[in-house]
Amino acid sequence: MSEQLRTVMTFDQAYITFRDNIMPYLEYQDHIARCEAWNNWVDSLCKGREISDWQAMNWSHPDYL
């Protein structure tokens, strides 16, 4: 699918956006909730065609979760 997308977000770009815009709201959540939020974030990027299916299926959780 990536060949059908004009541009895709890199893992580092997604990480920084998630860290800066979503993690502050998860400050008091446990590890499981933060991982679920990351999964939902990656899924939304894929559905919004900002990343490819391959990226969504192969990105791991960032270390800070």
Order of alpha helices (4+ residues) and beta strands (2+ residues): alpha-alpha-alpha
